[in-house]
Amino acid sequence: MGDTPSGIDWVQLRKDMDATGGAYESNLDRIFRKCGENPLVPFGAAATTGALTYGLISFYRGKVKMQQNMMRLRVGAQAFTILVAVGGIFLTLPKEKRTFKDFVEAGEKKH
């Protein structure tokens, strides 16, 4: 019984479906939509990937100091990405639900 959506859940489902026009959304369309909703996350992911790649290249070439700097930059870029992702989720909540308690409960409902 707990798995059956209530009336309010159906309303939210309908709103979510209307956001995409109720039509099928390809993976590429979904990526573009998500990037538009929270544009800093792809930037952080690109910075993380770039720092990791250059750090590994520096490690291969024996540039230990540069490799260490790139790994530190990678950690910072990952932290930035996580913060903007969580911030984006927080901002999508209705204003009256933007409390820490409601934020935690919203995350628990999805799992």
N, C-alpha and C positions, 0 to 999 in steps of 0.2 A: 504494500500500500504506500510506503514511503517513496517509492520510485515514480508514482503517478503524479504528474504535474498538477498543481492547483490552478484555479482560474487565473490568478495573477501571473503565474509562470507562463501561461499561454499568451497573455498579453505581451509580456517581455519577448517571448519567442517571435511573436508576430512583428513587433517593432524591429527586432534583429533581422528578420527576413525582409522587411520592407527597406532596410538600409541598403540592401543589395538588389532591390527591385523584385525579390522573390525568385529571381532566376538563378541558374547555376553560375557559380563563380569559379573560374579556373584558378589554379595555383598562382600563376603570374598576376592575375587580377587581384587576388587576395594579398600578395606581397606588396603591390603598388598601393592598395587601400591601407594596409597596415603602416606602410612607410609614410603615407600622408597623414595618418592619425597621430603618429609619434615620430617625427622626422629625425630626432636626435639619436634614436636607437641604432639605425643603420650607420650613422656617422661614428658612433662609439664602437660598433662592431668592426667597421673598416679600420679605425685607428688601432684596435686590438690586433687585428690580423696583420696590419702593416708593421706594427712594433714586433710582433712575434716572428714574422718572416725576416725582417732585417736583423733581429737578434740572432736567429738561427744562422743566417748568412755570416754575420760577424763571428759567431762561434766557430763556424767551419773555417773561416779565414784566420782564426787565432787572435782576433781583436777582443780580448777579454773585457777590457774596460767598456767598450761600446756595447758588447753583448750584455753586460750587467745593466747598463743604462737603459737598453731596450727592454729588458725583462721588467725593470721597474716601471717604465712607461706603460708596458703591457698591463701590469697590475692596476695602475692608475686608470687606464682606459677601460678595463673591465669594471672597475668600481663606478666610473662615470656611467657606463652603459646600464648597469644594474640600477643606479639611482634614477636615471631618466626613465627607465622602464617602469619602476615602481611609482615614480611621480606621475607618469602618464596614466597609469591605472587609477591612481588617486584622483586625478583631475577628471576622469570620466565618470566618477561617482556623482550623483546629484549633490548639490551644495549642502542640503540638510543632512546628508549621510557622510559627510567628510570628517568624521571623527575616527580616532584610532580603533575604537571598538567596532564600529561599522565596517571599517576597512578590513580588519581581521576576519570578521564574519563573512564578508563578501568573498574573501579568498577561500574560506573553508567550505562555502557552498559549492564551489566549482570542483572540489575534489571529492 
